[in-house]
Amino acid sequence: MRPIQARVSTGAMAHNLRVARSHAAAACVFAVVKANAYGHGLSRALRALAAADGFAVLTLEEAANLRLMGTDKPILLLEGIFGPDEIATCAQLDLWPVLHHAVQLDWLQRQPPARPLQVFLKFDSGMHRLGFPLADHAAIVERVRSLAGIAGITLMTHFAQADEAAGVDWQLRPFLREMAGHCLPWSSANSAALLRYPDTLGAWVRPGIMLYGASPFADVTAEQLGLRPVMTLQSEIISVQSLQAGEGVGYGQLFRADRAMRVGVVACGYADGYPRHALTGTPVLVNGRASRTLGRVSMDMLCVDLSSCADAGVGSPVVLWGEGLPVDAVAAAAGTSSYELLCALAARVPTEEVD
């Protein structure tokens, strides 16, 4: 069998939820498990994150799968309903949709749910992505309160720069000021806000990336935050090439040796989810020692420098990210985010669950 494999630690995921809980004070915790739990497997995440107060997903399919797997905890639909035909399913499965646009209110008014729904009413406090205009809050809240089939309302917003120096105050303060008169519970904190800004906790927090062992911050490592890596992507060297000074390797010959050197060919490529745009110098571990990628990533292979790994050869283990090599470091070197790397893991990569 091709030696590439992803190992997913449910113990590490459960640990990271405990870290999230330690920052949440009295707030309830939605574990965000959209996108197949950021590439880690929905059923696996459900077991590992069983101590969460609820789960947040994107689609009805994800929510229905969680119900089939046996959870009766609240399930938040982060983008709400995409059509009036989904209202009945929300009622049947007891899902909590986010309402962020007037058309969704129109659907609910014309087609009230058979069972009253808990809803999250999202306001745009400055991200300008999803949400009702903050200035219209009084009319929007009044309209939702008047709808038949609404069991309860939680107010909601989302931060654009919780992970950056700009922070959250420029969004949080107007949101709290405008919402104060409604006497309703609210939710605003993603992973970055939960870890850095206690004023954002509200009634529900929504950690995502931190549950999977990655840091939401460019200047603070996951280890410094007390998080443990969950996914380790590993493979092996399947061939060794010897280059002379001036010789290149891979498509485009983007890397050329400045001296005689050994190059390991690893069974991992962009069809496995490794970023094609990762350039020479992206970190890897070979036989547990730090090394780097060389040249262009191919569909099924990539090349690594064996200069510091004299004992490496065919069959030597290679860690692409995970234990011993933070996914954040790989993402930074490749000019992307850990979110993208984890979510992009291809279905063809075998996954093993470990404690």
ROMAR-948591 format. One record per residue (C-alpha): z, y, x; residue in one letter; residue number from 1. Coordinates in steps of 0.1 Angstrom, whole numbers. Example, Ala and Ser with C-alpha at 12.3 -4.5 7.8 and 13.67 -1.06 7.14 Angstrom:
BEGIN
- z/y/x/residuo/num
- 78/-45/123/A/1 .
- 71/-11/137/S/2 .
//
This chain:
BEGIN
- z/y/x/residuo/num
- 0/0/0/M/1 .
- -7/36/11/R/2 .
- 26/47/26/P/3 .
- 31/80/8/I/4 .
- 61/82/-15/Q/5 .
- 84/107/-32/A/6 .
- 121/99/-33/R/7 .
- 140/117/-61/V/8 .
- 178/118/-58/S/9 .
- 195/119/-92/T/10 .
- 228/123/-75/G/11 .
- 216/155/-58/A/12 .
- 203/168/-91/M/13 .
- 236/162/-108/A/14 .
- 253/179/-79/H/15 .
- 231/210/-83/N/16 .
- 239/211/-120/L/17 .
- 276/212/-110/R/18 .
- 269/242/-87/V/19 .
- 251/259/-116/A/20 .
- 281/252/-139/R/21 .
- 305/266/-113/S/22 .
- 287/300/-115/H/23 .
- 283/300/-153/A/24 .
- 319/307/-163/A/25 .
- 322/302/-200/A/26 .
- 284/303/-207/A/27 .
- 266/272/-219/C/28 .
- 239/258/-196/V/29 .
- 203/250/-205/F/30 .
- 188/228/-179/A/31 .
- 152/238/-176/V/32 .
- 131/206/-174/V/33 .
- 96/219/-183/K/34 .
- 66/208/-163/A/35 .
- 79/172/-161/N/36 .
- 112/186/-147/A/37 .
- 94/205/-120/Y/38 .
- 76/173/-110/G/39 .
- 107/152/-108/H/40 .
- 102/132/-140/G/41 .
- 116/141/-174/L/42 .
- 134/109/-181/S/43 .
- 150/109/-147/R/44 .
- 161/145/-151/A/45 .
- 176/138/-185/L/46 .
- 198/111/-170/R/47 .
- 207/132/-139/A/48 .
- 214/164/-160/L/49 .
- 232/147/-188/A/50 .
- 262/171/-184/A/51 .
- 241/201/-193/A/52 .
- 248/217/-227/D/53 .
- 211/217/-236/G/54 .
- 176/214/-222/F/55 .
- 147/240/-221/A/56 .
- 111/229/-222/V/57 .
- 77/244/-228/L/58 .
- 60/221/-254/T/59 .
- 67/201/-285/L/60 .
- 55/170/-266/E/61 .
- 82/175/-240/E/62 .
- 108/181/-267/A/63 .
- 98/151/-287/A/64 .
- 100/129/-256/N/65 .
- 135/141/-250/L/66 .
- 145/132/-285/R/67 .
- 129/98/-281/L/68 .
- 149/93/-250/M/69 .
- 180/98/-270/G/70 .
- 194/132/-265/T/71 .
- 208/151/-295/D/72 .
- 216/182/-275/K/73 .
- 200/216/-282/P/74 .
- 164/218/-270/I/75 .
- 150/253/-264/L/76 .
- 112/259/-266/L/77 .
- 107/286/-240/L/78 .
- 74/299/-255/E/79 .
- 82/290/-290/G/80 .
- 57/277/-315/I/81 .
- 20/280/-309/F/82 .
- 10/277/-345/G/83 .
- 24/274/-380/P/84 .
- 19/236/-380/D/85 .
- 47/233/-354/E/86 .
- 74/247/-377/I/87 .
- 79/214/-396/A/88 .
- 83/195/-363/T/89 .
- 109/220/-351/C/90 .
- 129/214/-382/A/91 .
- 124/177/-380/Q/92 .
- 135/175/-344/L/93 .
- 161/203/-346/D/94 .
- 144/224/-319/L/95 .
- 153/259/-310/W/96 .
- 121/280/-307/P/97 .
- 119/313/-288/V/98 .
- 103/340/-310/L/99 .
- 85/366/-289/H/100 .
- 56/379/-311/H/101 .
- 52/392/-346/A/102 .
- 26/365/-354/V/103 .
- 54/339/-351/Q/104 .
- 75/358/-376/L/105 .
- 45/359/-399/D/106 .
- 42/321/-397/W/107 .
- 79/316/-404/L/108 .
- 77/340/-434/Q/109 .
- 48/322/-450/R/110 .
- 60/287/-441/Q/111 .
- 99/286/-440/P/112 .
- 113/255/-423/P/113 .
- 127/227/-444/A/114 .
- 158/228/-422/R/115 .
- 173/260/-410/P/116 .
- 165/267/-373/L/117 .
- 185/283/-345/Q/118 .
- 161/308/-328/V/119 .
- 161/328/-296/F/120 .
- 147/363/-302/L/121 .
- 131/374/-269/K/122 .
- 128/411/-260/F/123 .
- 107/426/-232/D/124 .
- 131/445/-210/S/125 .
- 105/453/-183/G/126 .
- 87/422/-172/M/127 .
- 59/428/-197/H/128 .
- 50/392/-202/R/129 .
- 65/378/-234/L/130 .
- 89/395/-258/G/131 .
- 91/422/-285/F/132 .
- 93/458/-273/P/133 .
- 129/467/-267/L/134 .
- 124/499/-286/A/135 .
- 116/479/-318/D/136 .
- 148/458/-316/H/137 .
- 164/471/-348/A/138 .
- 135/463/-370/A/139 .
- 128/430/-354/I/140 .
- 164/417/-357/V/141 .
- 165/429/-393/E/142 .
- 133/411/-401/R/143 .
- 144/378/-385/V/144 .
- 177/380/-403/R/145 .
- 159/383/-436/S/146 .
- 137/353/-430/L/147 .
- 145/321/-450/A/148 .
- 154/291/-428/G/149 .
- 171/309/-399/I/150 .
- 204/294/-391/A/151 .
- 213/316/-362/G/152 .
- 199/341/-337/I/153 .
- 205/344/-300/T/154 .
- 190/375/-282/L/155 .
- 171/369/-250/M/156 .
- 153/385/-221/T/157 .
- 139/375/-187/H/158 .
- 142/391/-153/F/159 .
- 112/400/-131/A/160 .
- 131/406/-99/Q/161 .
- 164/388/-100/A/162 .
- 154/372/-67/D/163 .
- 145/405/-50/E/164 .
- 163/436/-37/A/165 .
- 154/455/-69/A/166 .
- 178/432/-88/G/167 .
- 184/431/-125/V/168 .
- 203/463/-135/D/169 .
- 171/481/-144/W/170 .
- 164/455/-171/Q/171 .
- 199/443/-180/L/172 .
- 215/477/-187/R/173 .
- 189/488/-213/P/174 .
- 188/453/-229/F/175 .
- 226/452/-233/L/176 .
- 228/488/-245/R/177 .
- 202/483/-272/E/178 .
- 215/449/-283/M/179 .
- 252/459/-285/A/180 .
- 251/468/-321/G/181 .
- 238/435/-333/H/182 .
- 269/415/-325/C/183 .
- 248/385/-315/L/184 .
- 250/360/-286/P/185 .
- 225/366/-258/W/186 .
- 209/349/-229/S/187 .
- 193/363/-197/S/188 .
- 202/344/-165/A/189 .
- 177/323/-146/N/190 .
- 187/306/-114/S/191 .
- 186/338/-93/A/192 .
- 206/358/-118/A/193 .
- 231/330/-123/L/194 .
- 238/328/-86/L/195 .
- 239/365/-78/R/196 .
- 247/386/-109/Y/197 .
- 277/375/-130/P/198 .
- 270/403/-155/D/199 .
- 239/384/-167/T/200 .
- 257/353/-179/L/201 .
- 259/359/-217/G/202 .
- 262/329/-240/A/203 .
- 236/307/-224/W/204 .
- 222/305/-188/V/205 .
- 189/289/-179/R/206 .
- 189/275/-144/P/207 .
- 157/259/-133/G/208 .
- 146/258/-96/I/209 .
- 182/255/-83/M/210 .
- 187/222/-101/L/211 .
- 160/207/-79/Y/212 .
- 175/218/-47/G/213 .
- 154/248/-39/A/214 .
- 166/284/-34/S/215 .
- 153/312/-56/P/216 .
- 159/337/-28/F/217 .
- 137/343/3/A/218 .
- 167/353/24/D/219 .
- 193/326/14/V/220 .
- 187/289/20/T/221 .
- 195/262/-6/A/222 .
- 220/248/18/E/223 .
- 238/282/20/Q/224 .
- 240/281/-18/L/225 .
- 256/246/-18/G/226 .
- 224/229/-31/L/227 .
- 211/195/-21/R/228 .
- 174/186/-19/P/229 .
- 163/164/-47/V/230 .
- 127/154/-39/M/231 .
- 117/141/-5/T/232 .
- 80/137/1/L/233 .
- 74/112/29/Q/234 .
- 46/93/44/S/235 .
- 36/77/77/E/236 .
- 12/82/106/I/237 .
- -19/60/100/I/238 .
- -39/69/131/S/239 .
- -34/87/164/V/240 .
- -61/108/182/Q/241 .
- -61/121/217/S/242 .
- -76/156/222/L/243 .
- -87/172/254/Q/244 .
- -85/210/259/A/245 .
- -111/227/237/G/246 .
- -115/198/213/E/247 .
- -108/204/176/G/248 .
- -95/183/147/V/249 .
- -104/182/110/G/250 .
- -128/200/87/Y/251 .
- -140/233/102/G/252 .
- -123/226/135/Q/253 .
- -98/252/126/L/254 .
- -74/240/153/F/255 .
- -86/235/189/R/256 .
- -63/221/216/A/257 .
- -54/243/245/D/258 .
- -44/212/265/R/259 .
- -45/175/263/A/260 .
- -24/163/234/M/261 .
- -18/136/209/R/262 .
- -24/141/172/V/263 .
- -11/120/143/G/264 .
- -31/115/112/V/265 .
- -8/113/81/V/266 .
- -15/97/48/A/267 .
- -9/128/27/C/268 .
- -34/154/14/G/269 .
- -41/180/-12/Y/270 .
- -49/153/-38/A/271 .
- -12/142/-34/D/272 .
- 0/177/-41/G/273 .
- 3/190/-5/Y/274 .
- -11/226/-4/P/275 .
- -46/227/10/R/276 .
- -40/263/22/H/277 .
- -12/252/45/A/278 .
- -23/264/79/L/279 .
- -15/252/114/T/280 .
- 22/255/120/G/281 .
- 35/243/87/T/282 .
- 67/224/95/P/283 .
- 70/186/92/V/284 .
- 94/160/106/L/285 .
- 80/131/126/V/286 .
- 105/104/135/N/287 .
- 132/129/124/G/288 .
- 120/155/149/R/289 .
- 105/189/141/A/290 .
- 68/192/144/S/291 .
- 39/211/128/R/292 .
- 7/205/109/T/293 .
- -27/211/127/L/294 .
- -59/224/112/G/295 .
- -71/220/76/R/296 .
- -54/197/51/V/297 .
- -79/172/38/S/298 .
- -79/155/3/M/299 .
- -61/124/16/D/300 .
- -49/132/51/M/301 .
- -34/159/73/L/302 .
- -28/161/110/C/303 .
- 4/167/129/V/304 .
- 13/176/165/D/305 .
- 29/147/184/L/306 .
- 36/168/215/S/307 .
- 74/166/209/S/308 .
- 72/131/196/C/309 .
- 62/109/226/A/310 .
- 74/77/208/D/311 .
- 55/84/176/A/312 .
- 26/62/167/G/313 .
- 10/43/138/V/314 .
- 38/36/112/G/315 .
- 61/64/123/S/316 .
- 77/81/93/P/317 .
- 68/117/84/V/318 .
- 88/139/61/V/319 .
- 66/166/44/L/320 .
- 96/182/26/W/321 .
- 131/172/14/G/322 .
- 159/156/34/E/323 .
- 161/174/67/G/324 .
- 132/198/59/L/325 .
- 138/223/30/P/326 .
- 109/226/6/V/327 .
- 114/263/7/D/328 .
- 106/264/45/A/329 .
- 74/245/39/V/330 .
- 64/267/10/A/331 .
- 71/299/30/A/332 .
- 49/286/59/A/333 .
- 22/277/34/A/334 .
- 23/311/17/G/335 .
- 34/297/-17/T/336 .
- 67/289/-35/S/337 .
- 88/258/-38/S/338 .
- 81/259/-75/Y/339 .
- 44/252/-69/E/340 .
- 49/225/-43/L/341 .
- 73/205/-65/L/342 .
- 53/209/-97/C/343 .
- 21/200/-80/A/344 .
- 32/165/-69/L/345 .
- 3/143/-80/A/346 .
- 6/114/-104/A/347 .
- -9/91/-78/R/348 .
- 22/95/-55/V/349 .
- 46/66/-62/P/350 .
- 81/79/-70/T/351 .
- 113/61/-62/E/352 .
- 146/70/-78/E/353 .
- 177/70/-55/V/354 .
- 213/80/-61/D/355 .
//
